[in-house]
Amino acid sequence: MDNNIFLLRASFGSIFYTKPKFLASAPGRVNLIGEHTDYNEGFVLPMAIEKRIYVMARPMYGDLVRLKSVGFQGIEEFQVNSKIVKGERGEGNKTNWADYVKGVSLKIKESGRDMNGFWALYRSDIPIGAGLSSSAALEVSTAIVIAAQFGYTLESEEIVAISHSAENDFVGVKCGVMDQMTCVHAKEGNALFIDCRDSSFEYIPMKLKDETFVVVDTRVKRELGSSVYNDRRKECEAAAKAIAKLRPEVKALRDAKLDDLKEIDGKVDANAIKRARHIITENERVIKAVEHLKGGKFKEFGELMYLSHESLKTDYEVSSPELDLVVDTARGVKGVFGARLTGAGLGGSAIVLVKKESLEDLSGAVVEAFAKKELEEPNVFPVSPSGGVTVEEMEVNE
């Protein structure tokens, strides 16, 4: 038994005075390219990473749910057969982590399935607020462990839909479907090329030999529920609607072309045009990036990463000084192919493609650059494409 799982099982007993019956886990993810395109029905290219969230759970009589997360104070409680409401926000107006569990529970009940109370203990090694999809991993692992406890099967597409709906409708973050799809469908050794219009996807084998992707967590936490994220979505929708008045076949920015922006200039806010320009060009970059990845053309792939970051910085305006510092520093390190912010931006992490032999040089350069700016030391770690959500019944000797 993995030592982390052994310790989590022991903690479950000391907290709840009983033994867990099910273990589920789901991965974090890093998006290689294709940012903010998912909720515009576009293309994305994420992969799951080794860092995961683990949950041990035990079904109980009655309808009381008790939740504990390692690293958070106290135990969260709610009743599944009563009205499920959001918890109190934390310091800095941050979403209560248990709201994601509540949202998934509510959506499962709304699907017509029965469930009772349960007790669950969570532990995550996915950095929170780093743009690595800790929230989707929490949702997906919760959905599959609830299903296992109460004896029904949730198909992969349903886990995605329930988790996505929980975040959109209950938590209130109007995110796209990429994160949940990656957590569910990820396959070791592969990235996922996802078409967010119809949720179809293709596994793209990662032909990494002497190369690796590296995450640089700036430790600048971002709160997805902030108005900035939802404002970007509204600006994209405004641009798409304006274009659709001229070309009815345009259902989302995924269908738009750069020439369309000239036609709506002056008819929508200038920011909406900038946001649309990023989405249109980012979709083009994703399609090119897939071909480069298939062909092992890492230099060309890296160049697209730099272009993506510049677009996110200038047109989408979701970068930060810390993210820009990572990308600018990476450019000066021999053996680096490309770098860009990953996730929603506004803090969080950057992703760098680098030769393995240059990994220490990259890490040292980034840490030194942050020190010179008197910033908190970033967390730099390599990642490799990993598998998706899992669940298993545990041996219990009562």
KEKE-3310 file (N, C-alpha, C; in steps of 0.2 Angstrom, whole numbers, plus 5000, padded with zeros to 4 digits):
npx = (5004:5003:5012:5006:4993:4991:4994:4983:4972:4974:4972:4959:4953:4956:4949:4936:4933:4930:4932:4937:4928:4929:4940:4945:4953:4959:4967:4977:4978:4987:4986:4992:4992:4979:4970:4956:4948:4939:4926:4922:4918:4929:4946:4957:4972:4976:4984:4984:4992:5005:5002:4989:4972:4965:4952:4945:4931:4915:4900:4885:4871:4856:4856:4867:4881:4898:4913:4930:4946:4962:4973:4965:4955:4944:4928:4917:4899:4884:4867:4860:4847:4841:4839:4852:4865:4877:4893:4901:4911:4929:4944:4949:4938:4937:4931:4922:4929:4921:4910:4911:4910:4897:4890:4892:4885:4872:4869:4870:4859:4849:4849:4841:4845:4847:4854:4863:4869:4887:4904:4919:4936:4948:4963:4975:4988:4989:4993:4983:4974:4983:4981:4980:4969:4963:4950:4942:4947:4943:4929:4927:4932:4924:4912:4913:4916:4905:4895:4901:4899:4885:4881:4879:4882:4891:4893:4907:4905:4894:4900:4908:4898:4890:4900:4905:4893:4891:4901:4898:4884:4882:4893:4896:4906:4909:4915:4923:4922:4934:4943:4936:4934:4947:4952:4944:4945:4959:4974:4988:5004:4999:4993:4977:4968:4955:4939:4929:4916:4908:4913:4921:4936:4954:4967:4984:4999:5013:5028:5040:5057:5071:5065:5055:5040:5038:5031:5029:5024:5019:5015:5006:4990:4975:4958:4945:4931:4931:4927:4933:4936:4923:4919:4927:4921:4909:4912:4917:4906:4898:4905:4904:4890:4888:4895:4888:4876:4879:4884:4875:4879:4888:4890:4898:4913:4922:4919:4922:4931:4947:4945:4931:4932:4935:4923:4914:4920:4919:4905:4904:4911:4928:4937:4930:4933:4947:4947:4941:4950:4960:4954:4951:4964:4971:4964:4968:4982:4981:4978:4988:4998:4995:4999:5012:5016:5013:5022:5034:5040:5047:5053:5045:5033:5036:5037:5024:5019:5025:5019:5006:5006:5009:4998:4988:4993:4992:4980:4970:4972:4975:4987:5001:5012:5021:5019:5023:5037:5042:5040:5048:5061:5063:5065:5078:5085:5096:5091:5077:5062:5049:5037:5023:5009:4997:4981:4968:4975:4979:4987:4993:5000:5014:5019:5032:5042:5056:5073:5078:5091:5092:5085:5088:5095:5085:5076:5085:5087:5074:5071:5081:5077:5065:5069:5077:5067:5061:5051:5040:5047:5046:5037:5044:5042:5044:5033:5023:5013:4999:4987:4969:4954:4951:4943:4941:4936:4939:4948:4940:4941:4931)
npy = (4994:5011:5023:5036:5033:5024:5032:5041:5032:5029:5041:5043:5034:5040:5052:5049:5038:5025:5014:5017:5013:5015:5020:5034:5043:5057:5066:5081:5093:5100:5112:5112:5120:5131:5141:5147:5144:5134:5137:5144:5135:5129:5123:5113:5107:5098:5089:5076:5076:5070:5073:5072:5071:5063:5053:5046:5036:5032:5025:5030:5028:5037:5055:5063:5071:5071:5080:5080:5089:5086:5098:5109:5117:5110:5101:5099:5099:5093:5090:5078:5077:5088:5106:5110:5121:5134:5135:5146:5159:5159:5166:5181:5180:5168:5153:5141:5125:5114:5116:5112:5098:5098:5103:5093:5082:5087:5088:5075:5070:5077:5070:5060:5049:5040:5044:5042:5049:5051:5049:5057:5059:5069:5072:5081:5083:5092:5108:5121:5134:5136:5135:5122:5114:5109:5110:5103:5090:5087:5088:5077:5066:5065:5063:5050:5042:5043:5037:5024:5021:5020:5011:5012:5015:5027:5033:5039:5051:5056:5058:5069:5078:5080:5085:5096:5104:5106:5115:5125:5129:5128:5131:5142:5146:5150:5140:5131:5114:5107:5104:5095:5084:5081:5076:5064:5057:5055:5048:5038:5044:5051:5066:5075:5080:5090:5093:5106:5109:5097:5089:5078:5069:5066:5055:5060:5054:5057:5061:5061:5061:5066:5077:5087:5093:5107:5113:5129:5135:5150:5153:5163:5165:5162:5166:5158:5162:5175:5191:5194:5183:5178:5190:5190:5179:5184:5195:5188:5182:5193:5197:5186:5186:5198:5196:5185:5191:5196:5185:5172:5159:5158:5152:5152:5159:5150:5148:5159:5171:5180:5191:5194:5202:5215:5219:5221:5230:5244:5242:5234:5234:5238:5230:5218:5214:5212:5201:5192:5191:5184:5172:5167:5166:5158:5146:5142:5140:5129:5119:5118:5115:5102:5095:5097:5091:5078:5075:5076:5089:5099:5112:5120:5118:5124:5138:5141:5141:5152:5162:5160:5164:5178:5182:5180:5188:5201:5202:5195:5198:5192:5188:5190:5199:5190:5178:5183:5185:5172:5167:5176:5174:5161:5161:5165:5154:5141:5127:5128:5126:5133:5143:5147:5155:5144:5138:5148:5160:5176:5174:5159:5146:5143:5135:5126:5120:5110:5104:5089:5089:5103:5106:5109:5121:5129:5129:5135:5148:5153:5154:5162:5174:5177:5179:5191:5200:5200:5191:5178:5162:5152:5137:5124:5111:5095:5088:5074:5065:5058:5046:5045:5047:5036:5022:5012:4998:4996:4984:4979:4976:4973)
npz = (5000:4996:5004:5007:5006:5016:5027:5026:5027:5041:5047:5044:5052:5065:5064:5061:5068:5063:5049:5032:5017:5003:4991:4981:4967:4958:4945:4944:4932:4917:4906:4890:4878:4872:4879:4888:4877:4879:4884:4874:4864:4858:4854:4864:4873:4884:4898:4910:4926:4938:4951:4963:4969:4983:4990:5004:5009:5017:5017:5026:5038:5038:5033:5035:5030:5032:5031:5029:5026:5023:5029:5030:5042:5054:5053:5039:5037:5030:5026:5015:5011:5014:5010:5001:5003:5000:5009:5021:5015:5014:5020:5012:5004:4998:4990:4999:5001:5003:4996:4983:4984:4989:4978:4969:4975:4975:4961:4958:4965:4958:4947:4948:4956:4971:4987:5003:5018:5020:5026:5023:5019:5013:5004:4996:4984:4974:4970:4977:4969:4959:4946:4941:4941:4953:4958:4949:4950:4963:4962:4952:4958:4969:4964:4958:4969:4977:4969:4969:4982:4984:4975:4961:4944:4936:4920:4910:4903:4910:4923:4920:4916:4927:4936:4930:4929:4943:4946:4938:4940:4954:4962:4955:4945:4929:4920:4907:4900:4899:4910:4919:4909:4906:4919:4920:4907:4905:4899:4903:4897:4887:4879:4878:4865:4863:4857:4861:4858:4854:4864:4859:4858:4856:4859:4860:4858:4868:4863:4871:4874:4877:4882:4893:4901:4912:4927:4934:4948:4953:4965:4967:4972:4964:4962:4956:4956:4954:4948:4936:4928:4924:4918:4906:4899:4896:4888:4877:4873:4869:4858:4850:4847:4841:4829:4824:4820:4808:4801:4802:4804:4813:4828:4840:4846:4841:4828:4821:4811:4809:4800:4803:4814:4810:4804:4815:4822:4832:4835:4846:4862:4863:4871:4869:4856:4857:4866:4858:4847:4853:4856:4843:4837:4846:4844:4832:4834:4843:4834:4826:4835:4839:4828:4828:4840:4837:4828:4834:4834:4843:4844:4836:4842:4854:4850:4847:4860:4866:4858:4862:4875:4874:4868:4877:4887:4881:4873:4880:4893:4905:4911:4923:4933:4939:4931:4919:4922:4923:4910:4903:4909:4906:4892:4891:4895:4890:4880:4883:4875:4874:4883:4893:4901:4911:4913:4920:4922:4929:4940:4948:4938:4926:4911:4905:4891:4890:4888:4896:4902:4904:4915:4928:4926:4922:4933:4943:4937:4937:4950:4955:4948:4954:4967:4966:4963:4975:4978:4983:4984:4969:4965:4957:4946:4937:4925:4920:4907:4914:4921:4922:4933:4946:4956:4970:4980:4997:5007:5022:5038:5050)
capx = (5000:5006:5013:5002:4986:4991:4993:4976:4968:4975:4969:4952:4951:4957:4944:4929:4932:4928:4936:4934:4926:4931:4946:4945:4958:4958:4973:4977:4980:4990:4984:4998:4990:4972:4968:4950:4945:4935:4920:4920:4917:4935:4950:4962:4977:4978:4986:4984:4999:5005:4999:4982:4968:4963:4947:4942:4924:4911:4892:4882:4864:4854:4857:4872:4888:4904:4919:4937:4951:4969:4976:4959:4953:4937:4924:4911:4893:4877:4862:4859:4840:4838:4841:4860:4867:4884:4896:4903:4917:4935:4948:4949:4932:4938:4925:4923:4931:4916:4905:4912:4907:4890:4887:4891:4880:4866:4868:4868:4852:4845:4849:4836:4848:4846:4860:4862:4875:4893:4909:4924:4942:4952:4970:4978:4995:4988:4993:4977:4974:4989:4979:4981:4963:4962:4943:4939:4949:4939:4922:4927:4934:4918:4906:4914:4916:4898:4892:4903:4896:4878:4879:4877:4888:4891:4897:4912:4902:4890:4904:4910:4893:4889:4905:4905:4887:4892:4905:4895:4878:4881:4899:4896:4911:4906:4921:4922:4922:4941:4946:4933:4936:4954:4952:4940:4948:4966:4978:4996:5008:4995:4989:4970:4966:4948:4935:4924:4909:4904:4916:4925:4943:4959:4973:4990:5005:5018:5035:5045:5063:5075:5062:5050:5036:5039:5026:5031:5019:5021:5012:5001:4984:4969:4951:4941:4925:4932:4923:4937:4935:4916:4918:4930:4916:4903:4915:4918:4899:4896:4908:4901:4883:4889:4897:4882:4871:4882:4885:4871:4882:4893:4887:4902:4919:4926:4917:4924:4938:4950:4941:4925:4933:4935:4916:4911:4924:4914:4899:4905:4917:4935:4939:4927:4937:4953:4946:4939:4956:4964:4951:4952:4971:4972:4961:4973:4988:4980:4978:4995:5002:4994:5003:5019:5017:5013:5028:5040:5043:5047:5055:5039:5028:5038:5036:5017:5018:5027:5014:5000:5007:5009:4991:4985:4995:4990:4973:4965:4974:4975:4993:5002:5020:5025:5019:5028:5044:5043:5041:5054:5067:5063:5067:5085:5089:5097:5087:5070:5058:5044:5034:5017:5004:4993:4975:4964:4979:4978:4991:4994:5006:5016:5021:5038:5044:5063:5077:5079:5097:5092:5080:5091:5097:5079:5074:5089:5086:5068:5071:5085:5074:5060:5073:5079:5061:5059:5045:5041:5051:5041:5038:5046:5043:5043:5027:5023:5006:4996:4980:4963:4951:4950:4940:4941:4933:4945:4947:4938:4941:4927)
capy = (5000:5017:5026:5041:5030:5021:5037:5044:5028:5030:5048:5042:5031:5044:5057:5047:5032:5020:5013:5019:5008:5016:5025:5037:5048:5060:5070:5088:5094:5106:5114:5113:5126:5132:5144:5151:5142:5129:5139:5147:5129:5128:5117:5113:5102:5097:5082:5075:5076:5065:5076:5070:5072:5056:5053:5039:5037:5027:5027:5030:5028:5044:5059:5067:5071:5074:5080:5083:5089:5087:5105:5113:5117:5108:5096:5102:5095:5095:5085:5077:5077:5095:5110:5111:5128:5135:5137:5153:5160:5159:5172:5183:5179:5162:5148:5135:5119:5109:5118:5108:5092:5099:5104:5086:5079:5090:5086:5068:5069:5080:5066:5055:5044:5040:5043:5044:5052:5048:5052:5057:5062:5071:5074:5083:5086:5097:5115:5125:5140:5136:5134:5115:5110:5105:5110:5098:5084:5087:5086:5071:5061:5065:5060:5043:5039:5043:5032:5018:5019:5019:5005:5013:5017:5034:5033:5044:5057:5058:5061:5075:5083:5082:5089:5103:5107:5108:5120:5131:5131:5128:5135:5149:5148:5148:5137:5126:5107:5104:5101:5088:5079:5078:5072:5058:5053:5055:5041:5039:5044:5055:5072:5075:5085:5090:5098:5107:5109:5091:5085:5073:5070:5061:5054:5062:5051:5062:5058:5065:5057:5070:5083:5087:5099:5109:5118:5134:5138:5156:5154:5169:5162:5165:5164:5158:5165:5183:5194:5195:5177:5178:5195:5188:5175:5189:5199:5183:5181:5199:5197:5181:5188:5203:5193:5181:5196:5197:5178:5168:5152:5158:5150:5154:5162:5145:5148:5166:5172:5187:5196:5196:5207:5221:5220:5223:5236:5250:5239:5231:5236:5237:5224:5212:5212:5209:5194:5187:5190:5179:5165:5165:5164:5152:5139:5140:5138:5122:5114:5118:5112:5095:5092:5097:5086:5071:5074:5077:5095:5103:5119:5123:5118:5130:5144:5142:5142:5159:5166:5160:5168:5185:5184:5180:5194:5207:5203:5193:5202:5188:5187:5193:5201:5184:5174:5186:5184:5165:5166:5180:5171:5154:5163:5166:5148:5137:5121:5129:5127:5138:5144:5151:5154:5139:5139:5154:5165:5180:5171:5152:5143:5143:5128:5126:5114:5111:5098:5087:5091:5110:5107:5112:5128:5133:5130:5140:5154:5156:5155:5168:5180:5179:5182:5198:5204:5199:5188:5171:5157:5148:5129:5122:5103:5092:5084:5069:5064:5053:5043:5048:5045:5029:5021:5005:4996:4994:4979:4982:4971:4977)
capz = (5000:4995:5011:5008:5007:5022:5032:5025:5031:5048:5048:5043:5058:5070:5064:5061:5073:5059:5043:5026:5013:4996:4989:4974:4966:4952:4944:4942:4924:4915:4899:4886:4874:4871:4885:4888:4871:4880:4885:4867:4860:4854:4855:4870:4873:4891:4900:4917:4929:4943:4957:4963:4975:4986:4995:5007:5011:5020:5017:5033:5039:5039:5027:5036:5026:5036:5027:5032:5021:5027:5028:5032:5049:5056:5049:5036:5037:5027:5025:5008:5010:5015:5005:5001:5002:5000:5015:5022:5012:5018:5020:5005:5000:4994:4990:5003:4997:5003:4991:4977:4986:4990:4972:4965:4978:4973:4954:4958:4967:4953:4941:4950:4960:4978:4991:5010:5021:5020:5029:5018:5021:5007:5004:4989:4983:4969:4973:4977:4966:4955:4939:4939:4941:4959:4959:4945:4953:4969:4959:4949:4963:4974:4960:4957:4976:4979:4965:4971:4989:4984:4971:4954:4939:4932:4914:4910:4901:4916:4928:4917:4916:4934:4939:4927:4931:4950:4947:4935:4943:4962:4965:4952:4941:4922:4917:4902:4901:4898:4916:4920:4904:4907:4925:4918:4902:4904:4899:4904:4891:4881:4880:4875:4860:4865:4854:4867:4855:4855:4869:4857:4860:4853:4862:4857:4861:4869:4861:4874:4876:4881:4884:4898:4903:4919:4930:4938:4952:4955:4972:4967:4971:4960:4964:4949:4956:4954:4942:4930:4924:4921:4913:4900:4896:4894:4883:4872:4871:4866:4851:4845:4845:4836:4822:4822:4817:4801:4799:4807:4805:4819:4835:4845:4843:4837:4821:4819:4808:4811:4796:4806:4819:4806:4803:4821:4825:4834:4836:4852:4866:4861:4874:4867:4850:4859:4868:4852:4843:4856:4855:4836:4835:4850:4841:4826:4837:4846:4829:4823:4840:4839:4822:4830:4845:4834:4824:4839:4833:4850:4843:4833:4848:4859:4848:4848:4867:4867:4855:4866:4881:4872:4866:4884:4891:4878:4871:4885:4899:4911:4914:4929:4933:4940:4925:4913:4924:4922:4903:4901:4911:4903:4886:4892:4897:4884:4881:4883:4869:4875:4890:4893:4907:4910:4917:4919:4923:4935:4945:4946:4935:4919:4909:4901:4888:4891:4888:4903:4904:4906:4920:4934:4924:4922:4940:4946:4934:4939:4957:4956:4946:4959:4973:4964:4964:4982:4977:4986:4979:4966:4966:4951:4946:4930:4925:4914:4906:4919:4920:4925:4939:4948:4962:4972:4986:5001:5012:5028:5043:5055)
cpx = (5004:5006:5008:4995:4986:4990:4986:4971:4968:4972:4961:4949:4951:4952:4937:4928:4929:4933:4933:4933:4928:4936:4945:4951:4957:4964:4972:4978:4983:4988:4991:4997:4982:4969:4961:4946:4939:4927:4917:4919:4923:4939:4955:4966:4980:4981:4986:4991:4999:5002:4991:4978:4965:4957:4945:4935:4921:4904:4890:4874:4862:4856:4863:4878:4893:4910:4925:4942:4957:4972:4971:4957:4945:4934:4918:4905:4888:4873:4859:4851:4837:4841:4849:4862:4875:4887:4898:4910:4923:4938:4949:4944:4933:4932:4927:4924:4925:4910:4905:4909:4899:4886:4887:4886:4873:4864:4867:4861:4847:4844:4844:4839:4848:4853:4859:4868:4881:4898:4915:4930:4946:4959:4972:4985:4995:4988:4986:4978:4980:4987:4980:4975:4961:4954:4940:4941:4945:4932:4922:4928:4928:4913:4907:4914:4909:4894:4894:4900:4889:4876:4877:4883:4886:4896:4902:4909:4897:4894:4906:4904:4891:4894:4905:4899:4887:4896:4902:4889:4878:4887:4899:4901:4909:4912:4919:4923:4929:4943:4943:4934:4943:4955:4949:4944:4955:4969:4985:4999:5005:4993:4982:4969:4958:4945:4929:4917:4905:4908:4920:4932:4947:4965:4979:4996:5010:5025:5040:5051:5068:5072:5057:5046:5037:5034:5030:5025:5021:5019:5007:4994:4979:4963:4946:4934:4925:4928:4927:4936:4928:4915:4921:4925:4911:4906:4915:4911:4896:4899:4905:4894:4884:4891:4892:4877:4873:4883:4882:4874:4887:4889:4891:4909:4923:4924:4919:4930:4940:4946:4935:4926:4933:4927:4912:4915:4919:4907:4899:4911:4924:4938:4936:4931:4943:4952:4945:4945:4960:4961:4952:4959:4973:4970:4966:4979:4987:4981:4985:5000:5001:4998:5010:5021:5017:5019:5035:5044:5043:5048:5049:5034:5029:5036:5029:5016:5020:5021:5007:5000:5006:5002:4987:4986:4992:4983:4968:4966:4973:4982:4995:5010:5024:5025:5024:5035:5046:5045:5047:5061:5068:5066:5075:5089:5090:5094:5080:5067:5053:5041:5028:5013:5000:4987:4972:4969:4977:4982:4992:5000:5008:5019:5027:5040:5052:5066:5078:5086:5098:5088:5082:5093:5090:5076:5078:5088:5079:5068:5075:5081:5068:5063:5075:5073:5058:5052:5046:5043:5045:5042:5038:5046:5041:5036:5027:5015:5004:4989:4975:4960:4950:4946:4941:4938:4939:4943:4946:4937:4937:4929)
cpy = (5006:5021:5032:5039:5027:5026:5040:5039:5028:5036:5047:5039:5036:5050:5055:5041:5026:5019:5015:5013:5009:5021:5027:5042:5051:5065:5077:5088:5100:5106:5116:5119:5126:5135:5148:5149:5137:5131:5143:5141:5128:5122:5118:5107:5101:5090:5082:5075:5071:5067:5075:5072:5065:5058:5046:5041:5031:5029:5026:5030:5035:5048:5064:5066:5074:5074:5083:5083:5091:5094:5110:5112:5114:5103:5100:5097:5098:5089:5084:5078:5083:5099:5111:5118:5129:5137:5144:5153:5161:5166:5174:5182:5172:5157:5143:5129:5114:5110:5114:5101:5092:5100:5097:5082:5081:5088:5079:5066:5072:5075:5060:5049:5045:5040:5045:5048:5048:5052:5052:5061:5063:5073:5076:5085:5090:5104:5119:5132:5141:5135:5126:5110:5106:5105:5104:5091:5082:5084:5079:5065:5060:5061:5052:5039:5038:5037:5025:5016:5017:5014:5007:5016:5023:5033:5039:5051:5060:5061:5068:5080:5085:5086:5096:5107:5110:5114:5127:5133:5132:5133:5142:5151:5145:5145:5132:5119:5104:5101:5095:5083:5076:5074:5065:5054:5052:5048:5042:5039:5048:5061:5071:5081:5085:5095:5100:5109:5103:5086:5078:5074:5064:5061:5056:5059:5057:5058:5061:5060:5061:5077:5082:5093:5100:5114:5122:5137:5144:5158:5160:5166:5166:5162:5164:5162:5173:5185:5194:5189:5177:5184:5194:5184:5180:5193:5194:5182:5187:5199:5192:5183:5194:5201:5189:5185:5197:5190:5174:5161:5152:5157:5152:5156:5156:5145:5155:5166:5179:5193:5199:5202:5214:5224:5223:5228:5242:5248:5236:5235:5234:5231:5218:5209:5209:5202:5189:5186:5184:5172:5163:5162:5158:5146:5137:5138:5131:5117:5113:5114:5105:5092:5092:5092:5079:5070:5075:5084:5100:5110:5123:5123:5124:5137:5146:5144:5150:5164:5166:5164:5176:5187:5184:5186:5201:5208:5200:5196:5198:5185:5190:5195:5195:5179:5176:5185:5177:5165:5170:5177:5164:5155:5163:5160:5143:5130:5122:5130:5132:5138:5148:5150:5148:5140:5145:5160:5169:5177:5164:5150:5144:5136:5129:5120:5115:5104:5096:5089:5099:5111:5111:5120:5132:5134:5135:5147:5157:5158:5161:5174:5182:5182:5189:5202:5204:5196:5181:5166:5153:5140:5127:5114:5101:5088:5079:5067:5057:5051:5047:5046:5038:5028:5013:5004:4993:4988:4981:4976:4974:4974)
cpz = (5000:5002:5012:5009:5014:5028:5032:5028:5038:5050:5048:5050:5064:5070:5065:5066:5069:5053:5037:5021:5005:4996:4982:4973:4959:4951:4943:4935:4923:4908:4895:4881:4873:4877:4884:4881:4873:4881:4879:4862:4855:4855:4861:4869:4880:4892:4907:4920:4935:4950:4957:4969:4977:4990:4997:5010:5013:5020:5024:5033:5040:5033:5029:5033:5030:5032:5030:5026:5025:5024:5029:5039:5049:5051:5046:5036:5033:5027:5018:5006:5012:5010:5006:4999:5003:5008:5016:5018:5016:5018:5013:5000:4996:4995:4995:5000:4997:4998:4985:4978:4986:4983:4968:4968:4976:4966:4954:4960:4962:4947:4942:4954:4968:4982:4998:5012:5020:5024:5024:5020:5014:5008:4997:4989:4977:4972:4972:4974:4961:4947:4936:4941:4947:4960:4955:4947:4959:4967:4957:4954:4968:4970:4959:4964:4978:4975:4967:4978:4989:4978:4964:4950:4936:4926:4914:4908:4906:4922:4926:4918:4923:4937:4936:4929:4939:4950:4943:4939:4951:4964:4961:4947:4934:4918:4911:4904:4901:4905:4918:4915:4905:4913:4924:4913:4901:4904:4899:4898:4885:4884:4877:4871:4860:4860:4859:4864:4856:4860:4866:4858:4856:4857:4858:4860:4862:4868:4864:4876:4880:4883:4890:4899:4910:4921:4934:4942:4955:4963:4973:4966:4968:4962:4958:4950:4955:4948:4935:4925:4920:4917:4906:4896:4893:4888:4876:4869:4867:4859:4847:4843:4840:4829:4820:4818:4809:4797:4804:4808:4811:4825:4841:4842:4839:4830:4817:4816:4810:4807:4799:4811:4816:4805:4809:4825:4826:4836:4843:4856:4863:4864:4872:4860:4852:4862:4863:4848:4846:4855:4848:4834:4840:4847:4836:4829:4840:4840:4826:4829:4840:4834:4824:4835:4842:4830:4828:4837:4839:4849:4841:4838:4853:4857:4848:4856:4869:4864:4859:4872:4879:4871:4873:4888:4888:4876:4876:4892:4905:4914:4920:4929:4934:4935:4920:4915:4922:4915:4901:4903:4908:4896:4886:4894:4891:4886:4882:4877:4869:4882:4889:4900:4906:4915:4916:4919:4929:4941:4943:4943:4928:4918:4904:4898:4887:4890:4895:4906:4906:4912:4926:4932:4924:4929:4943:4944:4936:4946:4959:4954:4951:4965:4972:4964:4971:4982:4981:4981:4976:4967:4959:4951:4939:4931:4919:4913:4910:4917:4924:4932:4940:4955:4963:4979:4991:5005:5019:5033:5049:5062)
residu = (MET:ASP:ASN:ASN:ILE:PHE:LEU:LEU:ARG:ALA:SER:PHE:GLY:SER:ILE:PHE:TYR:THR:LYS:PRO:LYS:PHE:LEU:ALA:SER:ALA:PRO:GLY:ARG:VAL:ASN:LEU:ILE:GLY:GLU:HIS:THR:ASP:TYR:ASN:GLU:GLY:PHE:VAL:LEU:PRO:MET:ALA:ILE:GLU:LYS:ARG:ILE:TYR:VAL:MET:ALA:ARG:PRO:MET:TYR:GLY:ASP:LEU:VAL:ARG:LEU:LYS:SER:VAL:GLY:PHE:GLN:GLY:ILE:GLU:GLU:PHE:GLN:VAL:ASN:SER:LYS:ILE:VAL:LYS:GLY:GLU:ARG:GLY:GLU:GLY:ASN:LYS:THR:ASN:TRP:ALA:ASP:TYR:VAL:LYS:GLY:VAL:SER:LEU:LYS:ILE:LYS:GLU:SER:GLY:ARG:ASP:MET:ASN:GLY:PHE:TRP:ALA:LEU:TYR:ARG:SER:ASP:ILE:PRO:ILE:GLY:ALA:GLY:LEU:SER:SER:SER:ALA:ALA:LEU:GLU:VAL:SER:THR:ALA:ILE:VAL:ILE:ALA:ALA:GLN:PHE:GLY:TYR:THR:LEU:GLU:SER:GLU:GLU:ILE:VAL:ALA:ILE:SER:HIS:SER:ALA:GLU:ASN:ASP:PHE:VAL:GLY:VAL:LYS:CYS:GLY:VAL:MET:ASP:GLN:MET:THR:CYS:VAL:HIS:ALA:LYS:GLU:GLY:ASN:ALA:LEU:PHE:ILE:ASP:CYS:ARG:ASP:SER:SER:PHE:GLU:TYR:ILE:PRO:MET:LYS:LEU:LYS:ASP:GLU:THR:PHE:VAL:VAL:VAL:ASP:THR:ARG:VAL:LYS:ARG:GLU:LEU:GLY:SER:SER:VAL:TYR:ASN:ASP:ARG:ARG:LYS:GLU:CYS:GLU:ALA:ALA:ALA:LYS:ALA:ILE:ALA:LYS:LEU:ARG:PRO:GLU:VAL:LYS:ALA:LEU:ARG:ASP:ALA:LYS:LEU:ASP:ASP:LEU:LYS:GLU:ILE:ASP:GLY:LYS:VAL:ASP:ALA:ASN:ALA:ILE:LYS:ARG:ALA:ARG:HIS:ILE:ILE:THR:GLU:ASN:GLU:ARG:VAL:ILE:LYS:ALA:VAL:GLU:HIS:LEU:LYS:GLY:GLY:LYS:PHE:LYS:GLU:PHE:GLY:GLU:LEU:MET:TYR:LEU:SER:HIS:GLU:SER:LEU:LYS:THR:ASP:TYR:GLU:VAL:SER:SER:PRO:GLU:LEU:ASP:LEU:VAL:VAL:ASP:THR:ALA:ARG:GLY:VAL:LYS:GLY:VAL:PHE:GLY:ALA:ARG:LEU:THR:GLY:ALA:GLY:LEU:GLY:GLY:SER:ALA:ILE:VAL:LEU:VAL:LYS:LYS:GLU:SER:LEU:GLU:ASP:LEU:SER:GLY:ALA:VAL:VAL:GLU:ALA:PHE:ALA:LYS:LYS:GLU:LEU:GLU:GLU:PRO:ASN:VAL:PHE:PRO:VAL:SER:PRO:SER:GLY:GLY:VAL:THR:VAL:GLU:GLU:MET:GLU:VAL:ASN:GLU)
# end
